[in-house]
Amino acid sequence: MENTLRIIITIFFVGLIALAIILFGVFGLAPLGQVGKNKKTNTPSEIVLDNGKTQPVESTSTGENIQPIQDRNTEHPPGNTGGVPPKTETPNQVTPPTPPPPKRETRLDVPPGSPDAPQQSAPISRNQLPVGSPEIVAQDGKLTPQYFAVKEGEEITLAFTSGDKRTHILTFDDSALMAVAIGVGPNETRTMKFKVPKVGIYAFSCSVPGHASIGETGVMTVIK
């Protein structure tokens, strides 16, 4: 009888302990776990500025990162985040075209080969000569033709050819054509372009020593 009573009492206490554990887990641990989550911090909805005016503020449920609404909008303008200033587009710059260099005007009253003097061409073949260009050929101690005519103010391409195995240099005696000088080697042809001076008679010759004396001379006549 006594043993049966002890067993009943033991079962009763074990049941009470189990019930207490269940009730503590449901009504005790669960509320404690939510204490830090559901707690709200009372934060002011506005702050007082130095000038005595009030300024509305925004805050989170935990009270962190409180700042005036107006200040926050000023710090990050619309369309910009993270405080990075917006990019400004620079208009495309148009580079003005480079003007062409001024056209060099040649002079005939300067020494041959000077910067302002007309320049002779590189050696060319005779079949490359422009149609109608006057040509003087030095061969066998004479210049052919010895006489030719051109018009005043006309721009001509004068050709000079060595028809033998000697070097020749064509020059004019008049200082008005001082800059015109064409030198050729054996069996070579070169040209020079220049503007014909005023009306007159202009003698020319080969300036290689001894060549003029044997007959390498001629005359260019300028007409209207």
C-alpha positions as CSV (number, residue, x, y, z in Angstrom):
1,M,0.0,0.0,0.0
2,E,2.7,2.4,1.0
3,N,4.7,1.6,-2.2
4,T,1.7,2.2,-4.4
5,L,1.2,5.6,-2.7
6,R,4.9,6.6,-3.2
7,I,4.7,5.7,-6.9
8,I,1.6,7.8,-7.3
9,I,3.2,10.8,-5.5
10,T,6.4,10.4,-7.6
11,I,4.4,10.4,-10.9
12,F,2.5,13.5,-9.7
13,F,5.6,15.5,-9.1
14,V,7.2,14.4,-12.3
15,G,4.1,15.6,-14.1
16,L,4.2,18.9,-12.3
17,I,7.9,19.4,-13.3
18,A,7.1,18.5,-17.0
19,L,4.2,20.9,-16.9
20,A,6.3,23.7,-15.5
21,I,9.0,23.2,-18.1
22,I,6.3,23.3,-20.9
23,L,4.7,26.5,-19.5
24,F,8.1,28.2,-19.0
25,G,9.1,27.4,-22.6
26,V,5.8,28.8,-24.0
27,F,5.3,31.8,-21.8
28,G,8.8,32.5,-20.5
29,L,11.5,31.9,-23.2
30,A,9.5,33.2,-26.2
31,P,8.7,36.7,-24.7
32,L,12.4,36.9,-23.6
33,G,13.6,36.2,-27.2
34,Q,11.4,39.0,-28.6
35,V,12.4,41.6,-26.0
36,G,15.3,43.1,-28.1
37,K,13.3,42.9,-31.4
38,N,10.0,44.5,-30.5
39,K,11.4,47.2,-28.2
40,K,10.9,50.6,-29.8
41,T,12.9,53.6,-28.9
42,N,11.1,56.9,-28.5
43,T,12.8,59.3,-30.8
44,P,11.9,62.9,-31.4
45,S,10.0,63.7,-34.5
46,E,11.7,67.2,-34.8
47,I,14.8,68.9,-33.5
48,V,15.4,72.5,-32.4
49,L,17.9,74.4,-34.6
50,D,20.3,77.1,-33.4
51,N,18.0,79.9,-34.6
52,G,15.2,78.5,-32.4
53,K,13.2,77.0,-35.3
54,T,12.2,73.3,-35.3
55,Q,13.2,70.9,-38.1
56,P,11.4,67.6,-38.8
57,V,13.6,64.5,-38.7
58,E,13.4,60.9,-39.9
59,S,14.5,58.0,-37.7
60,T,14.5,54.3,-37.7
61,S,12.7,52.1,-35.2
62,T,16.0,51.7,-33.3
63,G,16.7,55.4,-33.2
64,E,19.8,55.2,-35.4
65,N,20.9,57.4,-38.3
66,I,18.7,60.3,-37.3
67,Q,19.2,63.4,-39.5
68,P,17.0,66.3,-40.6
69,I,15.0,65.6,-43.7
70,Q,16.1,68.8,-45.4
71,D,19.8,68.2,-44.7
72,R,19.6,64.7,-46.1
73,N,18.0,66.0,-49.4
74,T,20.6,68.7,-49.6
75,E,23.5,66.2,-49.1
76,H,22.3,63.9,-51.9
77,P,20.6,65.8,-54.7
78,P,17.9,63.9,-56.8
79,G,19.5,61.5,-59.3
80,N,22.7,61.2,-57.3
81,T,23.5,58.6,-54.7
82,G,26.4,58.0,-52.3
83,G,27.5,61.7,-52.3
84,V,29.2,61.3,-55.8
85,P,28.8,64.5,-57.8
86,P,26.9,64.1,-61.1
87,K,29.0,64.0,-64.2
88,T,28.8,66.9,-66.5
89,E,29.1,66.4,-70.3
90,T,31.6,68.6,-72.1
91,P,30.5,69.7,-75.5
92,N,32.6,68.4,-78.4
93,Q,35.2,70.9,-79.3
94,V,35.5,71.5,-83.1
95,T,39.1,72.1,-84.2
96,P,39.1,74.8,-86.9
97,P,40.7,73.7,-90.2
98,T,44.3,74.6,-90.7
99,P,44.6,77.3,-93.4
100,P,46.7,76.4,-96.4
101,P,50.1,77.9,-96.5
102,P,50.3,81.1,-98.5
103,K,51.3,80.5,-102.1
104,R,54.9,81.3,-102.7
105,E,55.5,83.9,-105.4
106,T,58.6,83.4,-107.3
107,R,60.9,86.3,-108.4
108,L,63.1,86.5,-111.5
109,D,65.4,89.2,-110.2
110,V,67.1,87.2,-107.5
111,P,70.2,84.8,-107.6
112,P,69.5,81.3,-109.0
113,G,68.7,78.7,-106.4
114,S,67.6,81.3,-103.8
115,P,64.3,80.6,-101.9
116,D,62.3,83.1,-103.9
117,A,63.7,81.9,-107.3
118,P,61.9,79.4,-109.5
119,Q,63.3,75.9,-109.0
120,Q,64.3,73.5,-111.8
121,S,62.7,70.1,-111.9
122,A,64.3,66.7,-111.5
123,P,65.5,64.9,-114.6
124,I,62.5,63.9,-116.9
125,S,62.2,62.2,-120.3
126,R,61.5,64.4,-123.3
127,N,58.1,62.7,-123.9
128,Q,57.0,64.0,-120.5
129,L,57.2,67.6,-121.5
130,P,54.0,69.6,-121.5
131,V,52.5,70.2,-125.0
132,G,53.6,73.5,-126.4
133,S,56.5,74.1,-123.9
134,P,59.5,75.7,-125.5
135,E,62.6,73.4,-125.5
136,I,66.2,74.3,-126.0
137,V,68.7,71.6,-126.9
138,A,72.5,71.9,-126.4
139,Q,74.4,69.7,-128.8
140,D,77.5,69.8,-130.9
141,G,78.5,73.3,-129.8
142,K,75.2,75.1,-130.5
143,L,71.7,75.7,-129.0
144,T,68.6,74.8,-130.9
145,P,66.5,76.8,-131.5
146,Q,68.6,79.9,-131.4
147,Y,65.4,82.1,-131.5
148,F,61.9,81.7,-130.1
149,A,59.1,84.0,-129.1
150,V,56.7,84.0,-126.1
151,K,54.0,86.3,-124.8
152,E,54.3,88.9,-122.1
153,G,52.9,87.7,-118.7
154,E,52.5,84.1,-119.9
155,E,53.6,81.3,-117.5
156,I,55.8,78.9,-119.4
157,T,57.6,75.7,-118.7
158,L,61.0,76.1,-120.3
159,A,62.8,72.8,-121.0
160,F,66.6,72.5,-121.5
161,T,68.2,69.3,-122.8
162,S,71.8,68.1,-123.2
163,G,71.9,66.2,-126.5
164,D,75.4,65.1,-126.1
165,K,77.7,63.7,-123.4
166,R,78.5,67.1,-121.9
167,T,77.1,69.2,-119.0
168,H,75.4,72.5,-119.9
169,I,73.9,75.4,-118.0
170,L,71.3,77.7,-119.6
171,T,71.2,81.3,-118.2
172,F,70.0,84.7,-119.4
173,D,72.1,87.8,-119.7
174,D,69.4,90.2,-118.6
175,S,69.1,90.8,-114.8
176,A,65.3,90.6,-115.2
177,L,65.7,86.9,-115.7
178,M,68.7,86.4,-113.4
179,A,66.9,83.6,-111.4
180,V,66.4,81.4,-114.5
181,A,69.2,78.9,-114.6
182,I,68.8,75.3,-115.7
183,G,71.7,72.8,-115.4
184,V,71.7,69.4,-117.1
185,G,74.1,66.4,-117.3
186,P,74.9,64.3,-120.3
187,N,71.7,63.3,-122.2
188,E,69.5,64.8,-119.5
189,T,66.4,67.0,-119.6
190,R,65.1,69.4,-116.9
191,T,62.5,72.1,-116.8
192,M,61.7,75.4,-115.0
193,K,58.4,77.2,-114.7
194,F,58.3,81.0,-114.6
195,K,56.3,84.0,-115.7
196,V,57.5,85.8,-118.8
197,P,58.7,89.3,-118.1
198,K,57.7,92.5,-120.0
199,V,58.1,92.9,-123.8
200,G,61.7,92.8,-124.9
201,I,64.6,90.8,-126.3
202,Y,66.4,88.5,-123.8
203,A,69.7,86.8,-124.8
204,F,70.6,83.4,-123.3
205,S,73.6,81.2,-123.5
206,C,75.4,78.2,-121.9
207,S,77.4,79.5,-118.9
208,V,79.8,76.6,-118.9
209,P,83.2,78.1,-119.6
210,G,84.0,78.0,-123.4
211,H,80.6,76.9,-124.5
212,A,79.2,80.3,-125.4
213,S,82.3,81.2,-127.4
214,I,81.7,78.2,-129.7
215,G,78.1,79.1,-130.5
216,E,75.9,78.0,-127.6
217,T,73.9,81.2,-127.6
218,G,70.3,82.4,-128.5
219,V,67.6,84.9,-128.1
220,M,64.1,84.8,-126.5
221,T,61.7,87.5,-127.8
222,V,58.8,88.6,-125.6
223,I,55.8,90.0,-127.5
224,K,52.4,91.4,-126.6
